[in-house]
Amino acid sequence: MKLLKNKTFQITAGVIIYLLLLNPSSSRFQEFMHEPPVKYHEFVHERTFNGLIFSIYQKQSFDNSGHLVMTEKYLGIFSNFFRIESKPKSTTLKS
C-alpha cells in the first residue's frame, strides 16, 4: 500500500513538473505574435495572468493616431497559444 502511494505521488509530481515546464513564457508569446503590421500601427503584448501551468496573454493593436482598435486574448498552455477572445474597440489611448 505504501509503495502504491509513493508511486502515485511520483506520477502526480511528474505531471505537475511537466505542466510547469510547458507553460509558455512572455518571450515565447512575443515570438508567436511576431507579424508585420499590415492594418495597424503598433502592437502591445503582455501577460495578464500566470497560473503556473497556463498563462493568459493580451495583444492590443493601435492605429497611427493612437486609438485602440483591437484587443485579443490568448491562452498559453502546453507550449502553444490559443485565441480565446477578440474584441474590436474604438477608444483612444490614455497617456
Wavefront OBJ file of the C-alpha trace (Angstrom):
o trace
v 0.000 0.000 0.000
v 2.843 2.375 0.865
v 4.516 1.586 -2.469
v 1.306 2.451 -4.330
v 1.002 5.827 -2.531
v 4.656 6.588 -3.268
v 4.212 5.731 -6.961
v 1.028 7.834 -7.170
v 2.839 10.786 -5.598
v 5.757 10.443 -8.036
v 3.458 10.307 -11.051
v 1.435 13.305 -9.842
v 4.590 15.293 -9.105
v 5.985 14.374 -12.521
v 2.837 15.547 -14.313
v 2.821 18.864 -12.391
v 6.505 19.491 -13.165
v 5.885 18.645 -16.828
v 2.996 21.129 -16.985
v 5.096 23.823 -15.280
v 7.807 23.373 -17.889
v 5.288 23.658 -20.730
v 3.844 26.997 -19.546
v 4.978 29.338 -22.347
v 6.929 32.460 -21.397
v 6.316 36.081 -22.366
v 9.229 35.943 -24.811
v 7.669 32.875 -26.442
v 4.428 34.862 -26.845
v 6.392 37.699 -28.475
v 7.838 35.182 -30.946
v 4.387 33.706 -31.574
v 2.871 37.143 -32.247
v 5.738 38.331 -34.447
v 3.911 39.545 -37.503
v 4.467 42.585 -39.687
v 1.891 45.328 -39.033
v -0.439 45.394 -42.005
v -3.514 47.254 -40.841
v -2.430 48.759 -37.537
v 0.474 50.891 -36.423
v 1.568 49.387 -33.104
v 1.062 46.232 -31.051
v 1.306 45.840 -27.278
v 1.783 42.316 -25.911
v 1.543 41.458 -22.220
v 0.904 38.591 -19.823
v -2.249 39.348 -17.850
v -2.385 36.174 -15.727
v 0.142 33.496 -14.779
v -1.455 30.341 -13.389
v 1.861 28.418 -13.284
v 0.629 25.671 -15.646
v -1.050 28.121 -18.036
v -0.985 31.862 -18.756
v -3.299 34.395 -20.335
v -1.781 36.934 -22.717
v -3.238 40.039 -24.314
v -2.433 41.733 -27.594
v -3.617 45.297 -28.189
v -3.494 46.904 -31.634
v -3.389 50.677 -32.120
v -3.797 52.726 -35.281
v -1.497 55.577 -36.352
v -3.343 58.142 -34.227
v -3.077 56.100 -31.011
v -6.618 54.734 -30.983
v -7.080 51.248 -29.600
v -8.706 49.300 -32.427
v -8.441 45.637 -31.374
v -7.863 43.593 -28.224
v -7.173 39.857 -28.406
v -6.640 37.409 -25.548
v -4.715 34.150 -25.811
v -4.421 31.114 -23.557
v -0.847 29.809 -23.312
v -0.644 26.137 -22.327
v 1.371 23.073 -23.416
v 3.852 25.414 -25.206
v 1.069 26.643 -27.515
v -1.231 29.644 -27.746
v -4.959 29.602 -28.418
v -7.028 32.709 -29.089
v -9.881 32.871 -26.581
v -11.257 36.370 -27.215
v -11.131 39.035 -29.894
v -12.814 42.442 -29.487
v -12.751 45.443 -31.787
v -12.557 48.722 -29.848
v -12.857 52.398 -30.652
v -11.389 54.165 -27.604
v -8.384 56.452 -27.503
v -5.035 55.643 -25.947
v -4.668 57.141 -22.483
v -1.384 58.771 -21.584
l 1 2 3 4 5 6 7 8 9 10 11 12 13 14 15 16 17 18 19 20 21 22 23 24 25 26 27 28 29 30 31 32 33 34 35 36 37 38 39 40 41 42 43 44 45 46 47 48 49 50 51 52 53 54 55 56 57 58 59 60 61 62 63 64 65 66 67 68 69 70 71 72 73 74 75 76 77 78 79 80 81 82 83 84 85 86 87 88 89 90 91 92 93 94 95
